[in-house]
Amino acid sequence: MNWILLIIAGLFEVGFASCLGKAKETTGAISNYWMGGFFVCLTISMVLLYKATQTLPIGTAYAVWTGVGAVGTVLVGIIVFKEPSDFWRLFFITTLIASIAGLKFVSH
């Protein structure tokens, strides 16, 4: 169950990073709404990370949390923010995903 919480926490990390990107692109009240989304996602992500670390090793949990967030944020950047998706960028995202899976398999 804590692995599921950890993955969800990582997805909320993607949410808060994406909200920051959208807040940067907007002004006024719309920007404030995106910042509100940032704080909501940040809070949920941190609470779920904390809950997951109650039974998972902190080093593994933190690495998986940041890995899920990094992969998700790069994918959102490519799809939503039209960032480049060249071979090397996709290659290293793939190796990051393999590393996250590896940590899951070697954790007790």
Secondary structure, DSSP 4 states (H G I P E B T S, - for coil): -HHHHHHHHHHHHHHHHHHHHHHHH--HHHHHHHHHHHHHHHHHHHHHHHHHTTTS-HHHHHHHHHHHHHHHHHHHHHHTS-----HHHHHHHHHHHHHHHHHHHH--
